[in-house]
Amino acid sequence: MQKILWRSQCPHQLCASLRAQPSHRMSAGASSASEPDEGAAPERKPGARKRTLRVTTPPLPESVVKEMKTAVGVHLGGNAVSWARLDRGGSLLAWDSVDLAASTRRAHPTKLFQQAMEMKQLLPPGDVYVLEDRASGGHQSQQQQASLQSGSQQLSAMLLTLINLDSAPAGGAVDGLFKQRVYFLRARLSARLFRTMVGSERVSARSVVEDMLSPGGAASSSGPHRPAVLAPPALVHGYRSSADARQENLCRALLLTMTFLELAVRRNPEAISYVSGQPK
């Protein structure tokens, strides 16, 4: 087992370190001469000053963009965890979904931590892991939203900690803390890119994914943004033979990873125009 060495910090040093962290808010009124946040995609309006589209929290550093070979998108559903591992060229390397033993809603922190450890063992290796920021939505009551988000956020935080600490290099951590390998995609960015949202409600993503998986489907589609996915037949068969609910979870994981690659890594101008609502 790899040893993880902690570097202790006194409270004053820790507070100073936290205060020094950069803000990840969208700089809507930034001057065109100002530099955008590292890892953010530029967003322009005709005749308007340059803005920065926040894609991930924290921003993806240029060093990670250059060195990254694979990304694993992780979708945490209420009763299942799903993931999709792709390389930067769009080849699907791993794609699976596993039911959770118990719902994350109202689960005790000790149970959530046990689930986080089990997830960590199941996830495939990757240079970067991507989750989605949570957003309130739909017709759920405020109490239902608070209960679901609380459990999911706690589970996300635990999983983030386990992955980042597991990646700490022997002999010390990066920048005195750890090497950041977990990034949160802005809420609903994937739904905006692939048009899987009507109003404030998500709709099925299966038709979108089927276009991307079908031979020539992505290239011939006249609909919304459809980047190509190179998927081995075994993974495609496993997806198509799954129950509807499992297919939806697999779709969410795949589109999450594809959105990250398109906006944060490739910075595809067409993809940026879709999420910003502006023509290319």
Residue pairs with C-beta under 8 A, 6 or more apart in sequence:
2 166
2 170
3 170
4 165
4 166
4 168
4 173
5 168
5 170
5 171
5 172
5 173
6 173
7 172
7 173
7 176
7 177
9 17
9 176
17 176
17 177
22 37
22 58
22 59
24 37
24 54
24 57
24 58
24 59
25 54
26 51
26 52
26 53
26 54
27 34
27 36
27 37
27 51
27 52
28 51
29 49
29 51
30 36
30 49
30 50
30 51
30 52
31 49
31 50
32 49
32 50
34 50
36 42
36 50
36 52
37 52
37 54
37 59
38 59
38 60
38 61
38 62
39 55
39 56
39 58
39 59
39 60
39 61
39 62
39 64
39 65
39 264
40 52
40 53
40 54
40 55
40 59
41 52
41 53
41 55
41 263
41 264
41 267
41 272
42 50
42 51
42 52
42 53
42 272
43 50
43 51
43 52
43 53
43 272
43 276
43 278
44 50
44 51
44 278
45 51
45 278
46 278
53 263
53 272
53 275
53 276
54 186
55 185
55 186
55 189
55 260
55 263
55 264
56 130
56 183
56 184
56 185
56 186
56 260
56 264
57 133
57 183
57 184
57 186
58 180
58 183
60 128
60 183
60 264
60 265
64 127
64 128
65 264
65 265
67 127
68 88
68 127
68 128
68 265
69 87
69 88
69 127
70 85
70 86
70 87
70 88
70 93
70 125
70 126
70 127
70 128
71 85
71 86
71 88
71 126
71 127
71 128
71 129
71 130
71 257
71 260
71 261
71 265
72 83
72 84
72 85
72 94
72 123
72 124
72 125
72 126
72 128
72 129
72 130
72 257
73 83
73 84
73 85
73 86
73 129
73 130
73 131
73 253
73 254
73 256
73 257
73 258
73 260
74 81
74 82
74 83
74 119
74 123
74 129
74 130
74 131
74 159
74 253
74 256
75 81
75 82
75 83
75 131
75 132
75 249
75 252
75 253
75 256
76 104
76 131
76 152
76 155
76 156
76 159
77 249
77 252
78 103
78 104
78 105
78 148
78 152
79 99
79 100
79 103
80 97
80 98
80 99
80 100
80 245
80 246
80 249
81 97
81 98
81 100
81 119
81 122
82 96
82 97
82 98
82 249
82 250
82 252
82 253
83 94
83 95
83 96
83 97
83 122
83 123
83 124
83 253
84 92
84 94
84 95
84 250
84 253
84 254
84 256
84 257
85 92
85 93
85 94
85 95
85 124
85 126
85 257
86 92
86 93
86 229
86 257
86 258
86 261
87 93
88 261
88 265
88 266
89 230
90 227
90 228
90 229
90 230
90 258
90 261
91 230
91 231
92 229
92 230
92 231
92 232
92 235
92 254
93 124
94 124
94 235
95 231
95 235
95 238
95 239
95 250
95 253
95 254
96 122
96 238
96 250
97 242
97 246
97 249
97 250
97 253
98 122
100 115
101 115
102 111
102 115
103 151
104 112
104 115
104 148
104 151
104 152
104 154
104 155
105 147
105 148
105 151
106 147
106 151
107 115
107 151
109 154
112 151
112 154
112 155
112 158
113 158
115 155
116 155
116 158
116 159
116 162
117 162
119 159
120 159
120 162
120 163
120 166
123 129
123 163
127 181
128 181
128 182
128 183
128 260
129 163
129 181
129 182
129 183
130 182
130 183
130 184
130 185
130 256
130 257
130 260
131 156
131 159
131 160
131 182
131 183
131 184
131 185
131 256
132 184
132 185
132 187
132 189
132 190
132 256
133 184
133 185
133 186
133 187
134 149
134 152
134 153
134 156
134 187
135 187
135 188
136 145
136 149
137 145
137 200
137 201
137 202
138 200
138 201
139 201
140 148
156 184
159 182
160 182
163 181
163 182
164 178
164 179
164 180
164 181
164 182
165 178
167 178
167 179
167 181
168 174
168 178
168 179
169 179
173 179
174 180
183 260
183 264
185 256
185 259
185 260
185 264
188 197
189 259
189 263
189 275
190 196
190 252
190 255
190 256
190 258
190 259
191 197
191 202
192 274
192 275
193 224
193 225
193 255
193 259
193 262
193 263
193 271
193 274
193 275
194 205
194 208
194 224
194 225
194 255
194 258
194 259
195 208
195 223
195 224
195 225
196 202
196 203
196 204
196 205
196 208
196 255
197 203
204 248
204 251
205 248
205 251
205 252
205 255
206 244
206 247
206 248
206 251
208 224
208 226
208 251
208 255
209 239
209 250
209 251
209 254
209 255
210 217
211 217
211 218
211 221
211 223
211 226
212 218
212 226
212 227
212 228
212 229
212 254
212 258
213 229
213 231
213 236
213 239
217 226
218 226
218 227
218 228
218 229
219 228
224 274
225 262
225 270
225 271
225 274
227 258
227 261
227 262
227 268
227 271
229 254
229 258
239 247
239 250
240 247
242 250
259 271
262 268
262 271
263 271
263 272
263 275
269 280
270 280
273 279
273 280
